[in-house]
Every structure is written in structure tokens, then in C-alpha cells.
């Protein structure tokens, strides 16, 4: 059977177990030109929260009654005359929160488990890694000596953003929740400093760690941290808006950045990004990131939970912060 | 005697008569290499409110006990061996809210009353005009067919922004307060449409006037209007932050744009600008704007009040909206 999580309700605030239902369906048969993929790992990302809202956005919302949308990585176990994919191939794509899926292969791409562990293809070598790479290089336009601040610094995107900025010769300050994450980004990932927003006043801490201000702020969180960063921008600073996890369960009452006039005083910019826009260059980015991984310049951490039954409570960890690095759910053994 | 307004207090909220004091001082004597300028017109601008706050900004605040800073235009009536300026020359610069000033001429430039009326040199051919020109062309990056929205549409900056956008082939929608201003921007200035924010729901009106969304929003006001504009951005839209007059008397509790995540969804940017950065190109801009004025493509309107004694209540008109076009105070007869 194919266990799958179906979206049942549009949540107000934080989703819970009643938001989805777990169903068992027969394993589907691939039609002519299609393949059956056995899914091993599901990617859990903050963006999924947005896809559950019935609102105009950069992609249509997940429909009620549909399998919850998610990135995934798995193995082709049956090919019905697919022109490229054959049994035994490993692939990554939009398989959703389920154990099996049938696809014609559009928007799926092959991955090689000999080069990197499978979960890394939905993390550092997948959407989060691509978001970090294009966000900090193309939108942040970092150059050597820049002071780079990144929130969600221990997360799938933030941890890569900071490491790329270090590779490029920036001073990198991370913001994360709790001593363990702060220790991790400094000692394991090589950030210059970390700020624990749960135990420090963020304004004071930024004054201490960025005494001359911030050239690039890569924002994954929004809320008060965005305001504090705006208050310390340098001239012509760039604020990259990648996400706003502090606000996602808070739709009716989103907190706007009251310090936005710092953009005016400092001739600074605030720009939103969606990784899909860079799809044409994913390959090049993956190659460069792969090289950095091989050379040990880039570290990738996946936090893997097991069992498709545990999807709702595992998903919640994105918002409670109880995870380290890329959050992954293993749904079938490799 | 030289009547001048001295800053006495840092206002909380809206300034009033007690914010400044009117003093009479002897007319100063120019030192070696200096000139004495008899001032005719003082420029009243929303930015002056910001200069009164004791806060780090793009220029230092006006000091308590100093003459209130303001742009001005006047005539050189005495030259003490100034290398360039001679008696009878007309000049524009930072003369402050007073009738006479002495200067070495730095940051002053000559103007020609035969080419344009003097007040225009502190309006359309001065800072407000330059702000409009560089803001909409260099920061807004408008192109033919763009939908351009401008707030403060009947004001010194907004009225020029909209007219330049029309010259460049855009659809231009203005936002202004009251039927008279809305009529003015459509019938006199040639905007395609105007929205009266005092009598219409701004969200509904934007839906009607910009059914396909907004490519460039030039913001002079901030607050709810900024939020409404953000909610209707098109893909890759540009929001130019020029000012936030709705928030200037509201420092402790500035309203942040809660719809800022529209920047993310639409890959849009929000960028602040300060006109001083374009100083090197003022001459070129003034030449092009002068040509448009001559050809009747650009209309300039100055709203001139008289009497230096009336500075505080005239200044207040910036915030109550009781003025049309560029607000000017005449302090000495030409």
C-alpha cells in the first residue's frame, strides 16, 4: 500500500494533526511513458506552510483533498517505456508526502547516491542549497570584506548562506535559537559569530557583533529580527527576503518592518527571491557546491526523522526550531 | 534687520509655533571671499521634519539654537571679493529660514530668472524636481507601458514623477487627498487616473485603476497606502521609497508595511533613495526638464505663501495637505 498525507483543512495558525489525514491507497501503476518512484526521503520546508493557504502566491496552493506537496528523493522501481528513466535510477522531484508516486518525469532529475547521500539532494544540493547559493550570490551580491548577517543560521538555507559568504571572504554573523545552534554555526560551520535570539537582546547583540553595520542581511525569519537588522544597515546594503518563518502562522496580523525607512536613509534595497527563477543555472550551482563539499569547505547537515506516520509532528519542528540543519522525513528504507 | 527662525525644541509629533522662535538679528557682513544673499523664497519640504529629530540620518540634524535648515533662492546683494559670484547674481542654495544669509558659495549655484520664475528653482528645477527625475528614471527604471502608481501625486515630487512617467509612455495613476487635487492631476497634469484616498477605500480603488497590478510604485507617504500598493505588485515590480509623510510625526510608532512579503512572492524590490547621490547629474536633468517645461510637456505649480512670520503655520500645510504643488514661502520681495 501507499501511505499518503492528504490536505484536509486550510489551517489558521500552526497546522496540527487534523490539518491532514493519513490514507492508505493501492500503489499506483505507471501509465505509458511514466515511472513509479519509491520515495525514500521527503523534504520538510517552511515554504510548505504558505502552500496550504488559499492565497495567490508564486505557485498555486495545495488543493484540499490532494496529497500534501513536498520535494522528495527516491528510486524508480518500474518504468513503463519512459524515454529516459529506467528501473534502479535515483531521482529527485515533487513527489509529495507519500511513499510512492507515479510521474512522467517532468520536473524530476536524476541523482547519484555514489556522489552524495540521498537526503543531501533535497537539502544542500536541492532547493534549500540552491536558494542559499543564488540568494546570497545573485541577490546579496556579496564581495570580500562585506559584513553578512543571516537569520535561521542553523537551518537548511541559512547554514549554506553563511558558509558561502565565508568562502567569499565576508565576515559572517548568524542568528539562531539556543546555545547549541549558536555553537554549531561557529564551531562546525566557521561563522565568525552567532547571536542567540532566545537569550540576548537582538539590538544589543547586533551592535556588538556588527559595530560598523551590515552590508547584506539574508532574512529567513521576518519579525523583530528583520527590524533589528534594518536598524543597522550600512550604506547601499542589500536585504534579501527569502522567507519569514516567524510570520507564517500569523497571517491575519503580519508584522511589517517598522524600521523600513532605514532603506531610505541608507539607500538600501530589500528584494524578494524565489529559487525557481534560477532553475536554468541549478546544474552549475550544484557542481560548484559539490566541489566545495568535496574540499570540505562546505558542510551539509540533515536532521532525519523516520516514519511517514510522523509527518505532522515532524513538520511542526520547522516552527518550534527543534531540529538542526535540513529537516528530512524518511518514509521508506533505501 | 534679518528675521530668522531658530530651532528651539525637538518636536514630538507635529511641530508647532513653540518649536522655533522668530528672532531679528543685524544683517550679517560677508567676510573675505564671501557674499551676502538677500533671500526671496524658502523651500518648505517634508524632509525638514526629519532634520529636526536628533537621530542618525543621511545628514546631521539641525542643531538646537541654529537657523532652521531649508533650501532657498535669492539675490547676491554684496560680494566681498568672491571669485565667481557678483552683486545682482541670482543663486539657489541652503539659505535656511531667514531673510539674509552669508555664504562662501559652496553648494550654491547660479539661477537665471529670465529662463524660469525664481520659485521654480526650488521646486521643479530644484531638489523636488531632481528627486522626481532620478527617482522614477534611475530607481523606478520605468519603460513604456509600465503601470506607475505615485502617492502625494499633487505634491512637489509626485506631480513631476507622474508627468515624467507619462512622457515615457506609462499608464500613470496618482493618489492624492481630496477631489480638487485629483481633478488637478488628471485634468491639468494628464495623469490617466487619480484616487482620492480621503473618500475611497484604497484597496478597492487600486483594484479598479490597476486591474493588472503595478510595475512601479513611487512612495512619498508610507502607511496604509504603501501596504495597499504592495498588495498589487506585478512580477519584478520596483517600489521606490522617497518619503513617508504619513509617518514623520509618528516616530515612536512607525507603521511597517505588513504586506512586505509581496516582495518575495513577486520578486519585487523596495529601494530607498536620497537625491544628493545624483548631484553630479543635476545639470543634465535640469536641462532635460527645462526642455520639457518649454515644450509644455511638463507643468510646474508652486503654491506661494508670504511673510517669514508665517513660517510655522505654512510648514504645517505639508502635513495637513492644505496646499497644491510645491510649497514655497516668500520672505522678501524680488
Interface residues (C-beta under 8 A of the other chain):
Chain A: X56 X57 X58 X222 X227 X241 X242 X243 X244 X247 X253 X254 X255 X256 X257 X258 X259 X260 X261 X262 X263 X264 X265 X266 X267 X268 X269 X270 X271 X272 X273 X274 X277
Chain B: X56 X57 X58 X222 X227 X241 X242 X243 X244 X247 X253 X254 X255 X256 X257 X258 X259 X260 X261 X262 X263 X264 X265 X266 X267 X268 X269 X270 X271 X272 X273 X274 X277
